[in-house]
Every structure is written in structure tokens, then in C-alpha cells.
């Protein structure tokens, strides 16, 4: 028995079959698209300097929409809250797989506080 197989057997006995997903990526469940998108946005926000903000834009039939919050009530749906061209608070419900967001790292206007995009993922997701 190879050392790797022996180690895998000991680990499986110690913590259960969930170790198979760690040691054998082919058995792992695929990541969900909503988690990947949220993770990328969070990573971009962490990389910002103090005088920068992440501007997330969504183009719709009604124009360009600035996203200020992303709520994920399910793995298939984003509820995007933000401002339209006339600065009206607007919500857009969009299937995760069809959502195309443009993310820009931009300088914060002088005297203004940087805006962080809120990401809320429902506990059931």
C-alpha cells in the first residue's frame, strides 16, 4: 500500500468520507457560480487603496445601473440594488448565470467616502 493511500485511509477513518472531496478533486462538488462571483467582487474590494472604490455597473434596457448591494436569496438569483441614471434607487432581479457586471476600480471623488458594495448571501444558499 502506497504512503498516500495509507494516509488517505487514516484520514478517512479519523474525519469521515468528506476527506475524499479534499484529496480527490474529481469527487468534489462543483463550486456554485454565485459564490465565485461574490468571491471575485470581495477580492477586488480588498485590493482597493484608501482613495479607491469598486464601481459595479450593470447595463439594462433602461440604461446603466450602479450596483450598491448584491443580495443572493438563492443560488440561481441575484437581487441587485443600486442607482439608475436619474439616481433613483432601483432593484433588478437577475438570474446569476445571465448577469454581466462591469467592475471598475476608480478613484473616490475628493471629499467623498469610498462606497463598498454590500454582498448578502442568504443562509439557505
Buried (B, 14 or more C-beta within 10 A) or exposed (E): EEEEEEEBEEBBEEEEEEBBEEEEEEEEEEEBBBBEBBEEBBEBBEEBEEEBBBBBBBEEEEEEBBBBBBBBBEBBBBBBBBBBEEEEEBEBEBEBEEBEBEBEEEEBEEEEEBEEBEBEBEEEB
